[in-house]
Amino acid sequence: MKKSLLAAALIAPFLTGCVIAVSDGEAETHWAGNDSSSWETKNENNREAISALAMDSSYQSVLTKLKTPNFTELLKKDNDVYQVLFYATHSVHSDGKTTKDECTPLVFKNDKLVGIGQSALILATQ
């Protein structure tokens, strides 16, 4: 009996193992419950909020509703001031970083919303 206990005590450290997790860089958090800070939830919330925006909404009211944008741009053309807010709405790259091609632009002219999306951005910058 003593030999068995001694043998078990001596080989116990060698019988432990470690877990190695291999991933492609994307974390699946569905098992962790509702995580309101996940990028998927944020993108969905941004899409819903953007779809509810009305033309001619003020810059400040949109900023209050959607909070801090992922990117911003500012342009003065003729006597008009254009502000562009970019909000993440979809994922293109699985690198954990948000890029402009994963965002929807909101285009403001003189503090009023004049367009949403790439076509509005193109028209404003022509």
MMTF fields as JSON, N, C-alpha, C and O atoms, coordinates in Angstrom:
{
  "mmtfVersion": "1.0.0",
  "mmtfProducer": "UNKNOWN",
  "numBonds": 503,
  "numAtoms": 504,
  "numGroups": 126,
  "numChains": 1,
  "numModels": 1,
  "chainsPerModel": [1],
  "groupsPerChain": [126],
  "chainIdList": ["A"],
  "bondAtomList": [4, 2, 8, 6, 12, 10, 16, 14, 20, 18, 24, 22, 28, 26, 32, 30, 36, 34, 40, 38, 44, 42, 48, 46, 52, 50, 56, 54, 60, 58, 64, 62, 68, 66, 72, 70, 76, 74, 80, 78, 84, 82, 88, 86, 92, 90, 96, 94, 100, 98, 104, 102, 108, 106, 112, 110, 116, 114, 120, 118, 124, 122, 128, 126, 132, 130, 136, 134, 140, 138, 144, 142, 148, 146, 152, 150, 156, 154, 160, 158, 164, 162, 168, 166, 172, 170, 176, 174, 180, 178, 184, 182, 188, 186, 192, 190, 196, 194, 200, 198, 204, 202, 208, 206, 212, 210, 216, 214, 220, 218, 224, 222, 228, 226, 232, 230, 236, 234, 240, 238, 244, 242, 248, 246, 252, 250, 256, 254, 260, 258, 264, 262, 268, 266, 272, 270, 276, 274, 280, 278, 284, 282, 288, 286, 292, 290, 296, 294, 300, 298, 304, 302, 308, 306, 312, 310, 316, 314, 320, 318, 324, 322, 328, 326, 332, 330, 336, 334, 340, 338, 344, 342, 348, 346, 352, 350, 356, 354, 360, 358, 364, 362, 368, 366, 372, 370, 376, 374, 380, 378, 384, 382, 388, 386, 392, 390, 396, 394, 400, 398, 404, 402, 408, 406, 412, 410, 416, 414, 420, 418, 424, 422, 428, 426, 432, 430, 436, 434, 440, 438, 444, 442, 448, 446, 452, 450, 456, 454, 460, 458, 464, 462, 468, 466, 472, 470, 476, 474, 480, 478, 484, 482, 488, 486, 492, 490, 496, 494, 500, 498],
  "bondOrderList": [1, 1, 1, 1, 1, 1, 1, 1, 1, 1, 1, 1, 1, 1, 1, 1, 1, 1, 1, 1, 1, 1, 1, 1, 1, 1, 1, 1, 1, 1, 1, 1, 1, 1, 1, 1, 1, 1, 1, 1, 1, 1, 1, 1, 1, 1, 1, 1, 1, 1, 1, 1, 1, 1, 1, 1, 1, 1, 1, 1, 1, 1, 1, 1, 1, 1, 1, 1, 1, 1, 1, 1, 1, 1, 1, 1, 1, 1, 1, 1, 1, 1, 1, 1, 1, 1, 1, 1, 1, 1, 1, 1, 1, 1, 1, 1, 1, 1, 1, 1, 1, 1, 1, 1, 1, 1, 1, 1, 1, 1, 1, 1, 1, 1, 1, 1, 1, 1, 1, 1, 1, 1, 1, 1, 1],
  "groupList": [{"groupName": "MET", "atomNameList": ["N", "CA", "C", "O"], "elementList": ["N", "C", "C", "O"], "formalChargeList": [0, 0, 0, 0], "bondAtomList": [1, 0, 2, 1, 3, 2], "bondOrderList": [1, 1, 2], "singleLetterCode": "M", "chemCompType": "L-PEPTIDE LINKING"}, {"groupName": "LYS", "atomNameList": ["N", "CA", "C", "O"], "elementList": ["N", "C", "C", "O"], "formalChargeList": [0, 0, 0, 0], "bondAtomList": [1, 0, 2, 1, 3, 2], "bondOrderList": [1, 1, 2], "singleLetterCode": "K", "chemCompType": "L-PEPTIDE LINKING"}, {"groupName": "SER", "atomNameList": ["N", "CA", "C", "O"], "elementList": ["N", "C", "C", "O"], "formalChargeList": [0, 0, 0, 0], "bondAtomList": [1, 0, 2, 1, 3, 2], "bondOrderList": [1, 1, 2], "singleLetterCode": "S", "chemCompType": "L-PEPTIDE LINKING"}, {"groupName": "LEU", "atomNameList": ["N", "CA", "C", "O"], "elementList": ["N", "C", "C", "O"], "formalChargeList": [0, 0, 0, 0], "bondAtomList": [1, 0, 2, 1, 3, 2], "bondOrderList": [1, 1, 2], "singleLetterCode": "L", "chemCompType": "L-PEPTIDE LINKING"}, {"groupName": "ALA", "atomNameList": ["N", "CA", "C", "O"], "elementList": ["N", "C", "C", "O"], "formalChargeList": [0, 0, 0, 0], "bondAtomList": [1, 0, 2, 1, 3, 2], "bondOrderList": [1, 1, 2], "singleLetterCode": "A", "chemCompType": "L-PEPTIDE LINKING"}, {"groupName": "ILE", "atomNameList": ["N", "CA", "C", "O"], "elementList": ["N", "C", "C", "O"], "formalChargeList": [0, 0, 0, 0], "bondAtomList": [1, 0, 2, 1, 3, 2], "bondOrderList": [1, 1, 2], "singleLetterCode": "I", "chemCompType": "L-PEPTIDE LINKING"}, {"groupName": "PRO", "atomNameList": ["N", "CA", "C", "O"], "elementList": ["N", "C", "C", "O"], "formalChargeList": [0, 0, 0, 0], "bondAtomList": [1, 0, 2, 1, 3, 2], "bondOrderList": [1, 1, 2], "singleLetterCode": "P", "chemCompType": "L-PEPTIDE LINKING"}, {"groupName": "PHE", "atomNameList": ["N", "CA", "C", "O"], "elementList": ["N", "C", "C", "O"], "formalChargeList": [0, 0, 0, 0], "bondAtomList": [1, 0, 2, 1, 3, 2], "bondOrderList": [1, 1, 2], "singleLetterCode": "F", "chemCompType": "L-PEPTIDE LINKING"}, {"groupName": "THR", "atomNameList": ["N", "CA", "C", "O"], "elementList": ["N", "C", "C", "O"], "formalChargeList": [0, 0, 0, 0], "bondAtomList": [1, 0, 2, 1, 3, 2], "bondOrderList": [1, 1, 2], "singleLetterCode": "T", "chemCompType": "L-PEPTIDE LINKING"}, {"groupName": "GLY", "atomNameList": ["N", "CA", "C", "O"], "elementList": ["N", "C", "C", "O"], "formalChargeList": [0, 0, 0, 0], "bondAtomList": [1, 0, 2, 1, 3, 2], "bondOrderList": [1, 1, 2], "singleLetterCode": "G", "chemCompType": "PEPTIDE LINKING"}, {"groupName": "CYS", "atomNameList": ["N", "CA", "C", "O"], "elementList": ["N", "C", "C", "O"], "formalChargeList": [0, 0, 0, 0], "bondAtomList": [1, 0, 2, 1, 3, 2], "bondOrderList": [1, 1, 2], "singleLetterCode": "C", "chemCompType": "L-PEPTIDE LINKING"}, {"groupName": "VAL", "atomNameList": ["N", "CA", "C", "O"], "elementList": ["N", "C", "C", "O"], "formalChargeList": [0, 0, 0, 0], "bondAtomList": [1, 0, 2, 1, 3, 2], "bondOrderList": [1, 1, 2], "singleLetterCode": "V", "chemCompType": "L-PEPTIDE LINKING"}, {"groupName": "ASP", "atomNameList": ["N", "CA", "C", "O"], "elementList": ["N", "C", "C", "O"], "formalChargeList": [0, 0, 0, 0], "bondAtomList": [1, 0, 2, 1, 3, 2], "bondOrderList": [1, 1, 2], "singleLetterCode": "D", "chemCompType": "L-PEPTIDE LINKING"}, {"groupName": "GLU", "atomNameList": ["N", "CA", "C", "O"], "elementList": ["N", "C", "C", "O"], "formalChargeList": [0, 0, 0, 0], "bondAtomList": [1, 0, 2, 1, 3, 2], "bondOrderList": [1, 1, 2], "singleLetterCode": "E", "chemCompType": "L-PEPTIDE LINKING"}, {"groupName": "HIS", "atomNameList": ["N", "CA", "C", "O"], "elementList": ["N", "C", "C", "O"], "formalChargeList": [0, 0, 0, 0], "bondAtomList": [1, 0, 2, 1, 3, 2], "bondOrderList": [1, 1, 2], "singleLetterCode": "H", "chemCompType": "L-PEPTIDE LINKING"}, {"groupName": "TRP", "atomNameList": ["N", "CA", "C", "O"], "elementList": ["N", "C", "C", "O"], "formalChargeList": [0, 0, 0, 0], "bondAtomList": [1, 0, 2, 1, 3, 2], "bondOrderList": [1, 1, 2], "singleLetterCode": "W", "chemCompType": "L-PEPTIDE LINKING"}, {"groupName": "ASN", "atomNameList": ["N", "CA", "C", "O"], "elementList": ["N", "C", "C", "O"], "formalChargeList": [0, 0, 0, 0], "bondAtomList": [1, 0, 2, 1, 3, 2], "bondOrderList": [1, 1, 2], "singleLetterCode": "N", "chemCompType": "L-PEPTIDE LINKING"}, {"groupName": "ARG", "atomNameList": ["N", "CA", "C", "O"], "elementList": ["N", "C", "C", "O"], "formalChargeList": [0, 0, 0, 0], "bondAtomList": [1, 0, 2, 1, 3, 2], "bondOrderList": [1, 1, 2], "singleLetterCode": "R", "chemCompType": "L-PEPTIDE LINKING"}, {"groupName": "TYR", "atomNameList": ["N", "CA", "C", "O"], "elementList": ["N", "C", "C", "O"], "formalChargeList": [0, 0, 0, 0], "bondAtomList": [1, 0, 2, 1, 3, 2], "bondOrderList": [1, 1, 2], "singleLetterCode": "Y", "chemCompType": "L-PEPTIDE LINKING"}, {"groupName": "GLN", "atomNameList": ["N", "CA", "C", "O"], "elementList": ["N", "C", "C", "O"], "formalChargeList": [0, 0, 0, 0], "bondAtomList": [1, 0, 2, 1, 3, 2], "bondOrderList": [1, 1, 2], "singleLetterCode": "Q", "chemCompType": "L-PEPTIDE LINKING"}],
  "groupTypeList": [0, 1, 1, 2, 3, 3, 4, 4, 4, 3, 5, 4, 6, 7, 3, 8, 9, 10, 11, 5, 4, 11, 2, 12, 9, 13, 4, 13, 8, 14, 15, 4, 9, 16, 12, 2, 2, 2, 15, 13, 8, 1, 16, 13, 16, 16, 17, 13, 4, 5, 2, 4, 3, 4, 0, 12, 2, 2, 18, 19, 2, 11, 3, 8, 1, 3, 1, 8, 6, 16, 7, 8, 13, 3, 3, 1, 1, 12, 16, 12, 11, 18, 19, 11, 3, 7, 18, 4, 8, 14, 2, 11, 14, 2, 12, 9, 1, 8, 8, 1, 12, 13, 10, 8, 6, 3, 11, 7, 1, 16, 12, 1, 3, 11, 9, 5, 9, 19, 2, 4, 3, 5, 3, 4, 8, 19],
  "groupIdList": [1, 2, 3, 4, 5, 6, 7, 8, 9, 10, 11, 12, 13, 14, 15, 16, 17, 18, 19, 20, 21, 22, 23, 24, 25, 26, 27, 28, 29, 30, 31, 32, 33, 34, 35, 36, 37, 38, 39, 40, 41, 42, 43, 44, 45, 46, 47, 48, 49, 50, 51, 52, 53, 54, 55, 56, 57, 58, 59, 60, 61, 62, 63, 64, 65, 66, 67, 68, 69, 70, 71, 72, 73, 74, 75, 76, 77, 78, 79, 80, 81, 82, 83, 84, 85, 86, 87, 88, 89, 90, 91, 92, 93, 94, 95, 96, 97, 98, 99, 100, 101, 102, 103, 104, 105, 106, 107, 108, 109, 110, 111, 112, 113, 114, 115, 116, 117, 118, 119, 120, 121, 122, 123, 124, 125, 126],
  "secStructList": [7, 2, 2, 2, 2, 2, 2, 2, 2, 2, 2, 2, 2, 2, 2, 7, 7, 7, 7, 7, 7, 7, 7, 1, 1, 7, 7, 7, 7, 4, 4, 4, 7, 7, 7, 6, 6, 1, 2, 2, 2, 2, 2, 2, 2, 2, 2, 2, 2, 2, 2, 6, 7, 7, 6, 6, 7, 5, 2, 2, 2, 2, 2, 2, 2, 2, 7, 1, 7, 1, 3, 3, 3, 3, 3, 3, 3, 6, 6, 3, 3, 3, 3, 3, 3, 3, 3, 3, 7, 7, 7, 7, 7, 1, 1, 1, 7, 7, 7, 4, 4, 4, 3, 3, 3, 3, 3, 3, 3, 6, 6, 3, 3, 3, 3, 3, 1, 2, 2, 2, 2, 2, 2, 2, 2, 7],
  "xCoordList": [0.823, 0.0, 0.874, 0.596, 1.955, 2.842, 3.541, 3.771, 3.881, 4.537, 3.604, 4.036, 2.312, 1.332, 1.161, 1.096, 1.089, 0.946, 2.189, 2.097, 3.343, 4.591, 4.697, 5.103, 4.332, 4.378, 3.401, 3.736, 2.199, 1.202, 1.689, 1.494, 2.314, 2.817, 3.954, 4.083, 4.774, 5.9, 5.486, 6.076, 4.484, 4.108, 2.98, 2.681, 2.357, 1.249, 1.636, 0.863, 2.806, 3.154, 3.284, 3.065, 3.638, 3.795, 2.476, 2.415, 1.43, 0.133, -0.754, -1.853, -0.284, -1.071, -0.893, 0.107, -1.831, -1.759, -2.165, -2.594, -2.024, -2.482, -3.346, -3.242, -4.18, -5.081, -4.543, -4.228, -4.441, -4.003, -5.186, -5.705, -5.606, -6.73, -6.189, -5.344, -6.681, -6.276, -7.469, -8.584, -7.231, -8.314, -7.852, -6.655, -8.816, -8.5, -8.543, -8.521, -8.604, -8.602, -9.958, -10.061, -11.006, -12.342, -12.769, -12.614, -13.291, -13.782, -15.282, -16.01, -15.732, -17.163, -17.61, -17.197, -18.452, -18.852, -20.299, -20.852, -20.923, -22.334, -22.529, -23.606, -21.514, -21.613, -21.559, -21.94, -21.096, -20.925, -22.177, -22.169, -23.248, -24.49, -24.565, -23.808, -25.466, -25.646, -24.552, -24.518, -23.676, -22.607, -22.901, -22.627, -23.456, -23.887, -22.721, -22.935, -21.505, -20.364, -19.754, -18.763, -20.308, -19.725, -19.891, -20.841, -18.97, -19.002, -20.238, -20.762, -20.717, -21.918, -23.127, -23.918, -23.268, -24.375, -24.253, -25.245, -23.043, -22.827, -23.163, -23.817, -22.728, -23.039, -24.542, -25.076, -25.219, -26.672, -27.367, -28.281, -26.938, -27.522, -27.289, -28.178, -26.108, -25.823, -26.718, -27.242, -26.904, -27.777, -29.203, -29.838, -29.705, -31.065, -31.197, -32.164, -30.244, -30.302, -30.185, -30.891, -29.307, -29.127, -30.382, -30.774, -31.015, -32.224, -33.379, -34.316, -33.321, -34.39, -34.116, -34.951, -32.969, -32.635, -33.47, -33.776, -33.829, -34.574, -33.627, -32.701, -33.873, -33.09, -33.262, -34.307, -32.261, -32.217, -32.102, -32.249, -31.838, -31.558, -30.301, -29.401, -30.242, -29.063, -27.875, -28.031, -26.697, -25.456, -25.43, -25.094, -25.784, -25.725, -26.727, -26.412, -27.926, -28.923, -28.489, -28.727, -27.857, -27.35, -26.192, -26.109, -25.313, -24.182, -24.665, -24.089, -25.705, -26.277, -26.875, -26.746, -27.529, -28.189, -27.189, -27.309, -26.218, -25.286, -23.963, -23.181, -23.708, -22.468, -21.253, -21.389, -20.1, -18.841, -18.716, -18.86, -18.449, -18.277, -16.921, -16.008, -16.806, -15.533, -14.509, -13.315, -14.987, -14.127, -14.913, -16.144, -14.208, -14.848, -14.009, -12.794, -14.687, -14.008, -14.705, -15.894, -13.968, -14.491, -13.976, -12.794, -14.87, -14.502, -15.263, -16.46, -14.556, -15.223, -15.135, -14.049, -16.297, -16.365, -17.255, -18.409, -16.731, -17.404, -17.661, -16.71, -18.89, -19.185, -19.898, -20.487, -19.847, -20.53, -19.52, -18.42, -19.92, -19.093, -19.729, -20.902, -18.941, -19.402, -18.719, -17.504, -19.508, -18.991, -19.459, -20.615, -18.562, -18.905, -18.577, -17.449, -19.583, -19.407, -19.489, -20.411, -18.548, -18.532, -18.837, -18.143, -19.888, -20.266, -20.159, -20.609, -19.563, -19.425, -20.804, -21.613, -21.067, -22.363, -22.242, -23.226, -21.069, -20.871, -19.386, -18.529, -19.106, -17.725, -17.267, -17.942, -16.13, -15.546, -14.293, -14.078, -13.48, -12.212, -12.337, -12.946, -11.766, -11.806, -10.517, -9.869, -10.157, -8.9, -9.097, -8.125, -10.346, -10.622, -10.501, -10.668, -10.213, -10.089, -11.174, -11.51, -11.715, -12.739, -12.073, -11.263, -12.423, -11.914, -13.083, -14.241, -12.787, -13.857, -14.758, -15.944, -14.208, -15.056, -16.034, -16.872, -15.94, -16.887, -17.876, -18.633, -17.853, -18.68, -19.651, -19.432, -20.717, -21.667, -21.432, -21.46, -21.198, -20.979, -22.298, -23.255, -22.33, -23.448, -22.911, -21.964, -23.51, -22.998, -23.865, -25.082, -23.212, -23.885, -23.379, -22.183, -24.309, -23.96, -24.484, -25.689, -23.579, -23.955, -24.804, -25.84, -24.343, -24.962, -26.301, -27.009, -26.667, -27.909, -27.582, -26.755, -28.227, -28.007, -28.557, -29.75, -27.678, -28.093, -27.962, -28.409, -27.358, -27.238, -26.608, -25.878, -26.924, -26.395, -25.848, -26.525, -24.641, -24.068, -23.003, -22.724, -22.413, -21.298, -21.697, -20.923, -22.895, -23.299, -23.433, -23.076, -23.934, -24.029, -22.637, -22.414, -21.714, -20.337, -19.679, -18.983, -19.899, -19.32, -19.877, -19.122, -21.192, -21.807, -21.298, -21.095, -21.095, -20.633, -19.197, -18.823, -18.4, -16.98, -16.639, -15.466, -17.62, -17.354, -17.22, -16.996],
  "yCoordList": [-1.183, 0.0, 1.255, 2.222, 1.218, 2.364, 2.587, 3.725, 1.474, 1.587, 2.237, 3.047, 1.876, 2.452, 3.947, 4.727, 4.344, 5.763, 6.542, 7.65, 5.951, 6.602, 6.736, 7.781, 5.682, 5.713, 6.758, 7.505, 6.814, 7.799, 9.221, 10.111, 9.431, 10.759, 11.178, 12.355, 10.218, 10.539, 10.8, 11.649, 10.082, 10.265, 11.284, 11.645, 11.746, 12.704, 13.971, 14.419, 14.558, 15.773, 15.532, 16.443, 14.316, 14.006, 13.682, 13.642, 13.453, 13.112, 14.34, 14.229, 15.488, 16.704, 17.136, 16.799, 17.86, 18.31, 19.758, 20.385, 20.264, 21.628, 21.626, 20.739, 22.613, 22.737, 23.814, 24.922, 23.48, 24.453, 24.723, 23.812, 25.97, 26.35, 26.937, 27.832, 26.428, 26.921, 27.646, 27.124, 28.851, 29.666, 30.356, 30.55, 30.726, 31.481, 32.981, 33.775, 33.368, 34.781, 35.327, 36.45, 34.551, 35.001, 34.322, 33.111, 35.082, 34.525, 34.324, 35.233, 33.16, 32.903, 33.039, 32.269, 34.015, 34.301, 33.933, 34.327, 33.181, 32.847, 32.039, 32.075, 31.323, 30.521, 31.378, 30.92, 32.607, 33.47, 34.266, 35.073, 34.047, 34.768, 36.059, 36.267, 36.918, 38.198, 39.164, 39.652, 39.433, 40.391, 41.626, 41.656, 42.638, 43.822, 44.605, 45.514, 44.28, 45.009, 44.301, 44.784, 43.189, 42.483, 43.309, 44.082, 43.142, 43.911, 43.58, 44.451, 42.349, 41.989, 42.766, 43.274, 42.858, 43.6, 45.077, 45.729, 45.606, 47.029, 47.323, 48.325, 46.469, 46.659, 46.632, 47.461, 45.685, 45.588, 46.825, 47.367, 47.264, 48.475, 49.694, 50.532, 49.794, 50.904, 50.849, 51.878, 49.65, 49.516, 49.94, 50.652, 49.499, 49.866, 51.368, 51.972, 51.972, 53.415, 54.215, 55.208, 53.792, 54.499, 54.399, 55.373, 53.231, 53.07, 53.93, 54.209, 54.348, 55.174, 56.676, 57.49, 57.047, 58.467, 59.138, 58.534, 60.376, 61.168, 62.148, 62.667, 62.392, 63.395, 64.734, 64.998, 65.557, 66.872, 66.803, 67.82, 65.602, 65.512, 66.323, 66.394, 66.926, 67.729, 66.826, 65.692, 67.368, 66.663, 66.249, 65.111, 67.176, 66.916, 65.85, 65.032, 65.838, 64.833, 63.432, 62.461, 63.33, 62.026, 61.584, 60.415, 62.498, 62.182, 61.749, 60.845, 62.381, 62.009, 60.61, 59.836, 60.29, 58.99, 57.852, 56.791, 58.068, 57.0, 57.019, 56.073, 58.064, 58.21, 58.393, 58.827, 58.068, 58.324, 57.461, 56.241, 58.083, 57.313, 56.609, 56.955, 55.622, 54.926, 55.804, 55.744, 56.619, 57.539, 58.813, 58.795, 59.904, 61.159, 61.838, 61.66, 62.614, 63.429, 64.776, 64.885, 65.789, 67.148, 67.774, 67.66, 68.439, 69.002, 70.302, 70.387, 71.314, 72.555, 72.657, 72.619, 72.786, 72.835, 74.01, 74.074, 74.933, 76.202, 76.882, 77.141, 77.172, 77.777, 76.8, 77.206, 75.522, 74.5, 73.673, 73.385, 73.301, 72.439, 71.056, 70.905, 70.046, 68.659, 67.925, 68.013, 67.212, 66.347, 64.934, 64.721, 63.984, 62.59, 61.774, 61.785, 61.071, 60.161, 58.744, 58.418, 57.907, 56.511, 55.622, 55.67, 54.805, 53.877, 52.443, 52.134, 51.571, 50.157, 49.522, 49.608, 48.878, 48.234, 46.803, 46.064, 46.403, 45.041, 44.694, 45.575, 43.418, 42.963, 42.402, 41.561, 42.867, 42.381, 41.566, 40.503, 42.07, 41.432, 40.806, 41.384, 39.646, 38.968, 39.222, 38.292, 40.495, 40.822, 41.536, 41.901, 41.737, 42.392, 43.904, 44.559, 44.47, 45.918, 46.414, 45.745, 47.578, 48.167, 49.084, 49.938, 48.899, 49.742, 50.477, 50.12, 51.493, 52.296, 51.485, 51.789, 50.45, 49.642, 48.767, 48.093, 48.771, 48.054, 49.021, 48.642, 50.261, 51.311, 51.901, 51.833, 52.475, 53.227, 54.71, 55.149, 55.487, 56.92, 57.684, 57.407, 58.643, 59.574, 60.934, 61.439, 61.53, 62.768, 63.947, 63.947, 64.94, 66.155, 67.341, 67.476, 68.189, 69.433, 70.568, 70.681, 71.401, 72.521, 72.053, 72.641, 70.985, 70.422, 69.723, 69.462, 69.414, 68.687, 67.406, 67.418, 66.306, 65.024, 65.102, 65.332, 64.908, 64.979, 63.645, 63.52, 62.643, 61.356, 60.3, 60.589, 59.059, 57.9, 56.923, 56.609, 56.446, 55.434, 55.97, 57.168, 55.05, 55.383, 56.343, 57.236, 56.179, 57.066, 58.504, 59.435, 58.697, 60.049, 60.624, 61.812, 59.801, 60.243, 60.645, 61.658, 59.862, 60.157, 61.467, 62.302, 61.652, 62.89, 64.113, 65.169, 63.984, 65.116, 65.501, 66.667, 64.541, 64.82, 65.073, 65.262, 65.083, 65.343, 66.817, 67.219],
  "zCoordList": [0.0, 0.0, 0.0, -0.709, 0.826, 0.891, -0.447, -0.855, -1.136, -2.432, -3.448, -4.268, -3.388, -4.323, -4.086, -5.036, -2.821, -2.501, -2.912, -3.44, -2.666, -3.033, -4.555, -5.065, -5.265, -6.731, -7.268, -8.188, -6.7, -7.133, -6.873, -7.701, -5.731, -5.391, -6.323, -6.661, -6.734, -7.596, -9.045, -9.714, -9.529, -10.932, -11.133, -12.271, -10.062, -10.179, -10.954, -11.8, -10.692, -11.447, -12.955, -13.753, -13.336, -14.752, -15.43, -16.659, -14.669, -15.238, -15.446, -15.989, -15.023, -15.248, -16.688, -17.322, -17.197, -18.585, -18.697, -17.727, -19.871, -20.108, -21.354, -22.202, -21.448, -22.585, -23.504, -23.07, -24.764, -25.75, -26.663, -27.308, -26.716, -27.566, -28.862, -28.848, -29.966, -31.269, -31.871, -31.88, -32.373, -32.905, -34.173, -34.389, -35.014, -36.22, -35.965, -36.906, -34.701, -34.363, -33.994, -33.5, -34.226, -33.869, -32.587, -32.431, -31.699, -30.448, -30.551, -30.947, -30.203, -30.165, -28.728, -27.861, -28.482, -27.108, -26.834, -25.808, -27.741, -27.52, -26.241, -25.646, -25.817, -24.6, -23.353, -22.276, -23.474, -22.306, -21.972, -21.043, -22.716, -22.433, -23.209, -24.157, -22.814, -23.485, -23.087, -21.958, -24.003, -23.76, -24.593, -25.793, -23.956, -24.687, -25.266, -26.068, -24.885, -25.425, -26.635, -27.182, -27.06, -28.196, -29.466, -29.595, -30.391, -31.635, -32.45, -33.144, -32.386, -33.136, -32.635, -33.43, -31.33, -30.737, -31.063, -31.391, -30.975, -31.278, -32.733, -33.023, -33.648, -35.065, -35.3, -36.037, -34.678, -34.838, -34.271, -34.893, -33.103, -32.506, -33.395, -33.546, -33.977, -34.891, -36.121, -36.547, -36.706, -37.878, -37.555, -38.333, -36.4, -35.996, -35.799, -36.264, -35.119, -34.859, -36.157, -36.34, -37.047, -38.317, -39.173, -39.815, -39.186, -40.002, -39.498, -40.246, -38.248, -37.674, -37.806, -37.411, -38.351, -38.472, -39.556, -40.584, -39.316, -40.297, -40.975, -40.353, -42.256, -42.969, -42.265, -41.669, -42.331, -41.691, -40.175, -39.498, -39.627, -38.185, -37.904, -38.74, -36.738, -36.408, -36.074, -35.62, -36.313, -36.008, -34.542, -34.217, -33.663, -32.225, -31.796, -30.932, -32.377, -31.986, -32.408, -31.69, -33.569, -34.025, -33.138, -32.76, -32.811, -31.942, -30.56, -29.956, -30.065, -28.768, -28.822, -27.874, -29.934, -30.077, -30.299, -29.685, -31.163, -31.547, -30.781, -30.88, -30.032, -29.243, -30.153, -31.297, -29.655, -30.353, -31.608, -31.534, -32.761, -33.995, -34.029, -33.279, -34.907, -35.073, -35.794, -35.501, -36.738, -37.485, -37.76, -37.791, -37.957, -38.351, -39.427, -39.501, -40.252, -41.251, -41.309, -41.009, -41.691, -41.775, -43.061, -43.383, -43.798, -45.09, -45.305, -45.031, -45.797, -46.184, -47.693, -48.272, -48.325, -49.782, -50.154, -49.73, -50.937, -51.217, -49.876, -49.14, -49.541, -48.239, -47.317, -46.315, -47.648, -46.855, -46.066, -46.538, -44.862, -44.017, -43.993, -43.649, -44.363, -44.358, -43.209, -43.03, -42.452, -41.393, -41.717, -42.082, -41.583, -41.849, -40.609, -40.117, -40.115, -38.983, -39.522, -40.271, -39.156, -39.594, -38.395, -37.379, -38.526, -37.456, -37.965, -39.068, -37.156, -37.509, -37.62, -36.697, -38.768, -38.984, -39.495, -39.482, -39.941, -40.445, -40.369, -40.299, -40.384, -40.281, -41.623, -42.216, -42.092, -43.336, -43.038, -43.621, -42.135, -41.776, -40.389, -39.489, -40.229, -38.926, -38.156, -37.675, -38.047, -37.379, -36.051, -35.391, -35.657, -34.385, -34.42, -33.391, -35.587, -35.73, -36.676, -37.653, -36.383, -37.239, -38.255, -37.897, -39.527, -40.598, -41.243, -41.022, -42.034, -42.635, -43.554, -43.68, -44.204, -45.081, -44.298, -44.898, -42.984, -42.134, -41.475, -40.582, -41.928, -41.324, -42.338, -43.548, -41.824, -42.633, -42.36, -41.21, -43.435, -43.227, -43.113, -43.836, -42.2, -42.064, -42.477, -41.874, -43.5, -44.073, -43.627, -43.807, -43.045, -42.575, -43.385, -43.644, -43.772, -44.456, -43.592, -43.363, -43.119, -42.247, -41.063, -40.752, -40.411, -39.195, -39.405, -38.432, -40.649, -40.926, -41.688, -42.6, -41.318, -41.99, -43.412, -43.613, -44.399, -45.799, -46.519, -47.659, -45.88, -46.536, -45.653, -44.705, -46.007, -45.282, -46.311, -47.29, -46.101, -46.973, -47.912, -47.949, -48.67, -49.555, -50.668, -51.013, -51.239, -52.33, -51.839, -52.561, -50.639, -50.068, -49.852, -50.083, -49.417, -49.195, -50.515, -50.585, -51.539, -52.856, -53.4, -53.897, -53.309, -53.799, -53.048, -53.649, -51.762, -50.953, -51.273, -51.143, -51.685, -51.913, -53.377, -53.702, -54.262, -55.691, -55.958, -57.1]
}
